Amino acid sequence: MTDTGFIETEERRTLRSAVAAMASSFGADYYLEKARAGEHTTELWNEAGKLGFLGVNLPEEYGGGGAGIYELALVQEELAAQGAGLLR
């Protein structure tokens, strides 16, 4: 995808919705608990990877989603909106 417009396509809205749904299943309390304990958010990281969110911007020939940095930013925005701003 090479569209650089700021009006999101249906595909981008779907990605945003899917990431939000996944991250909300963990919630801010999960993230805070892990952060306060100095632990890693392994379960969240593994789920995001399993669903292809971590490599959404990588070329398909390398196992990625074939999208771009815009889509990767959408992933990060939605993780942050659900209280998981950083994957540790």
N, C-alpha and C positions, 0 to 999 in steps of 0.2 A: 504494500500500500504506500503510495507516494503523495497522497493528498496532504497538503499542509494548511488547509483552511481551518478556521476555528469553529465552524458549525459542524457538530459531530454527526458522522454518518450513523446509520442504523447499526452497522458492525461495531463501531466504537461505543455506542450506547449499550449494546449487548455485552461487550467486554467489561465496561464499567459496572454494569449490573451484576455480572457473574463474579467479579472480584469482590464487590460489596457483600454479596450473599455469602461467599466463602469466608471473608474476614469477620463478618458479623457472627458467624457460628462460633468464633473464638471469643470475640468481644474485648472491650477495653480492660475488663477485670483480669482476664487471662494475661494480657500483655503487661499490665502493671505488676501483677504477682510475679511474673518471670523477671521483670526488670529489677524489682525491689530485692529479689533473692539472688540477683547476679547470675541468673540462669539464661540459657539460650531458648529462643522461641522455636525449637526444633519442629514441633508438630505443625505450627503455622507455616514454617519454611517448607517442610516436606509437602504439605497440602498444596501450597502455591506452586511448587515445582511440578507436582503430579498433574496439576490442571493446566500447565503450560504458561503460567503467568510470568515466571521468572525469565523465560527466554523468548517472550513475545516479540522482541525486537531483533532476534537473531535470524540469519538466513535459514530458510527451510532446509537447504542442503546440509546444514549442520545441526539439524534437529530442532530449530527454532520455529517461531510462528510466522516469520517472514514479514512482520510489520516493521514499525520504526520506533524512534525515540518518543514520539507523541504517545503511542500506545503504552510504552513502558512508563511514561509519566502518568497516564491514566491509572495504571496498576498501583503506582505509589500513592497517588491522590486518594484512591479508594481505600487502600490499606490505612492511610493516615486518618481518613474520615471515620473509620471504625475503631480508632484508638491504637492502631499498630503502625506507627509512623516509620519505624525502622525494623528491619528483620535482623535479628542478632543471633 
